[in-house]
């Protein structure tokens, strides 16, 4: 009968060394393949916003082609800030669905939040007047609503009428609610943000409005950098948006 032999110390150490080398080679690759949770949550928020605005813009009950003043709003439905032609909105607190509050209230409802529970009266956010630190505080104090998935949203009407034309609203989202870092992108202080900004135009188009968001939306497909379709002649994007998308 042959004697059973176990591994020698040298063989054991050699095996462990090989395992260590393989792990050192494989783990970085595995980490690079791990889904980016921030990107996933961002895209979920962006897609939810885009879909909601697209559906709202196409609903002629909510945004009739002609408003009460006789203005043709077919190409830019969100210019119609009259109360929707629907008893649901006429009979239940109609002020929530008129003027500056209208799109915010309907957007909140699209994301599963009742309009009366949304703070659509929040003051517009003036980027020129607040520092990033002040904005973080502004967001915490004036957020518009929290969706069932825990995302916090701030709906900010920027300049509803510029030279007679309403051109844009800003929508901010904190993709992980109260969890840190609770900051918007800044090259000096916030390279991994959890708060992002979207531009919402009167034709229902939604576009990312910060460099990280632009990167996330562009890198999820193989199409490369592709400028979002905006009718610039009659409906120009802001200078910041053009800068990011060039």
N, C-alpha and C positions, 0 to 999 in steps of 0.2 A: 504494500500500500504506500502510495507516494505521499510525502508530507505536503500539506497545503501551505502555500507561501502567500503572505499579504504584500501590500505595496511597501517598498522601502521609503524612508523619509525623503530621500532625494527624488524618488518618483512622485511622491505626493506633492512636494514643493514644485516640481516641474509642471504637474497637472494644474495646480492652483495658479501658477504663473501664466500658463496658456489661457486658462479661463479669464484671468484678469486682462490679458491683452485683447482677447475677443470682446470682452465687455466694454473695454475702452474704445474699441472701434465701432461697436454696434450701438451703444447707448446714445451718442450724439446724433446718429442717424435716426434712431427711434424718436428722440426728442424733437427733431426737425419735422417729423411726420405727424406729431401730435397736433390735433386741431387747436387753433388759436381761439380760445373761448371769447376773448374780447371781440375778435373779428366776427365770430358767429353771432354774438348778441347784437353787434352793430348792424350787421346785414339784416337781421330779423327786424330791428327797429326801422331801418331804412326802407325795407320792402313793405312793412306794414304801413308806413307813412305814404309811400308811393302808391300803393294799391288803394288806400283809403281816399286819397286826393283824386286819383283817376276815376274812381267810382262816383265820388261826389260831383266832380266836374261834368260827368256824363248824365247826371240825373236832372232832367229838365223840370221835374216837379219842385226840386229844391232850388235849382238855379235856372229859372226860365230864360229863354233867349232874349226877351225884351223885359227890361225892368219897368217900374211904374212911371219913370220919366220918359219912357219910349226909347231908351238907349239900347242898341243892339249889342248883346253880350255873348253872341254865339261863339266867337273865338276865344273869349276870355270870360268864362261863366262866373268866376269868383268876383267879377266886378258887380254882379247883381247882389246887393246887400239887403234886398227887400225880404220880408217874411215869406217863407216858402208857401206855395199854393197847396197846402195840405192841412186839413183840420187838426191833425196831430200837433202841428207847430203853432197854428193860429189860436187854439183853445187852451194850450198849456204853457203858461208863462211865455208869451210871444216875444218879450223883450230879449230873451236869450238867443233868439234866432234872427236878429235884425242887426244891421250895421256892422260895426267892428267885432261884435260877439258872434256873429252868425257862423262863420267858418270854423272858429275855435270850438263852438258848442257841437257842431255836427261832426267835427273831427274826433272830439272826445267820445261821442256816442259810437263812432265807427270802431273805436278801440275798446269798447265795452264799459265806458264810464258815463253815467247819466249826466246830462248837461248841467243840472242844478248842483251837482257835486263837483263841478269843475270851476276853478277860479279864473274864468275867462276875462275878468275885469283887471287882470294884472297890468301894471304899467308897462309900456314898451321898454325894451332894454336898449339903451343908447351906448353902443360900443365905444364911442369916442369919449364918453364921460366917466366910465368906470374902469378901474384897473382889473386885472385878472382876479386878484384876491377879493376885490369888492364884488366882482361878478359871482364868484362862488357863494358869497354871502347872499347876494341878490337872488340867486337860484334857490338857495335853501329857504328863503323867506317868502318867495313869490311863485313857487312852482304851481303849475296849473292843475295837474292831476297825477295820480299814480294808477297805472294800469294793473289788471289782475296778475300779470307776470312779475310785478315788483318794479318795473321801470318807472322812473319819475320824469315828467314832461313839463316843459315850460314853453308856452305858446306866446310869442311876442310879436304883435303887429309892429312892423318897422315904420314904414311911411306909406300908409294906405293910399294917399293921394299925393303924387308929385307931378306938378304941372298938369293937374287934372286927371292923371292916370294912376290908378292903383297898380303897383308893380310887384310887391313882394311881402310875404310874412316870413318870420324866422321861427323855426321850431327847434328847441333844444331837448335832448334826452340824456338822462343818466341811466346807462344800461344796467347798472347793478344797485340802483336805489341808494340807500344810505351807506353802503360799503365804500371804503376808501378806494382810490385816492380822492374822489370827488373833485376833479379838476378837468378843465378843457385844455386842449393842446397848447403848449407853449414851449418853444425851443430851449428856454432857460430853466423852466421849473416843472414842466409836465410833459415828458416824452411818451408816457404810456397813459393816455387819458381814459376816463370812463364816461366823460360827458362830450357830446357831439352836437353839431349844428347842421340843420338842413334849411335850404331855401325853398319856399313854396311860392310858385308863381300863379298868376291869375288864370292861366290856361290849364292848371292842374299838374304842371310839371314840377317834380321834386328833384333837387340835386344836392349832393354833399357839399358842405361849405367850409370844411377844414381839411388840411393836408392829409391827416390820417384817414379820414373818411373817404377822400378821393382815392387814396391808395387801396383801401379795402374794396371799394366797389370796382376798381379797375383790375385788380389782380385775382378776382374770383373767376374770371374767364380768360381765355387765351386771345381775346381780341386786342389786348394791349391798350394803350391810352386812346380813348375815344371821347371826343367832345360830346357832351350831352346836347340834344337837339333843342335849341331855344331860338325863337324867331327874334333875332336881335334888332332887326330894323325897326319893327313896331313895338318890340317888347324887350328891351335890352337887359342883359344880366348886369349885376353889380360889377364894379372894377375888381373887387376881391375875388369874385367867382371866376372871372376871366383869367386873373393871375394864376389861380390854382390849376385851372384846366388847360393852360397853354403848354 
